[in-house]
Amino acid sequence: MVTEKRISVFAEWDPEAEVFSVTSEDVPGLVTEARNSEILVEKLRIIIPELLELNGNQDHGDLCVEIFYTTVEKVNVYV
C-alpha cells in the first residue's frame, strides 16, 4: 500500500527580482523561481515528481506539498 508523502517547500519572496525563490530539503535538487503562487504550484506539480524519480524514488504515491511562503523586509530603526 502506498501512503501519502508530505513534502515541505519554502518559497521566499525576493522584492528586487519580484519572484519567489523556491527550495526544499525534502526534494534534493529543487530550486526554481516563480512570479506568483499560481505559477509556482503549476511548476511544482511537474518538477517535484520528476526530481523524486531522478533521485531514485520510483514509488512516491500521492504527494502532499506544503508551501511555506516567507518574505524578508528591511526595516529602519531609529533609536
N, C-alpha and C positions, 0 to 999 in steps of 0.2 A: 504494500500500500504506500503510495506517495503522499506525503504530507505537505502542507503549505509552508513554504520557507519565507521568513521575514528578512528583508534587506533594508538597511538604513542608508540613505543617500543624503549628502549635505550640499545644499545649494547656497552659496554666498553671493549676495548682490554686489557687483562692482560698479559704483556710480560713475566712475570715469569712463569705463568701457560700455556701460549700460547693458550688461549681461549678467546672468547667473553663472558662476563658475561651479562646476559640479564634480564631486569626488565621492568615493565610498571605500571604506576599509573592507566591506563585505564582498566587493567585486573588484579583484585586482585588475588594474589597467583602466578603470573607469575614470576618464577625465573628459569632460565636454563642456560646452557653453550653450546658453540659450537666452534669447532676448525677453522671453516671458514664460510663465509657468505652463501654458498650453503647449508651446513648442517643446519645452523641457520634457513633459510627460510623453509626448509623441516620440522623442528621441530615445528616452529611457526604455520604452516598450520594445524597441528594436535592439538597442545596444546591450542592455543587461543580459538577455538570453544568449546573444552571440558571444559576449565575453565569458559568461559562465561555461559555455560549451568549449571555447578555446582554452579555458583553464582546467578542462578535464571533468567538469560536472555535466555529464550527459543526461542525467535524470533529475532535473531540478523541480519537476512538478509545477504546481501553482505557486506563483510568487506574489508576495505582499510587499510592496515597496513603500517604505515610509520616507517621505521627503521632508527634511528639516530645512526651512528657509531662514537665513540669517542675513543681517546687514551690519556693516561696521561704519560708524559715522564719527567724525572728529568733532569734538565739542570744545570750544574755547572756554576756559575757566579763568575768571578774573578774581584774584584774591585781594 
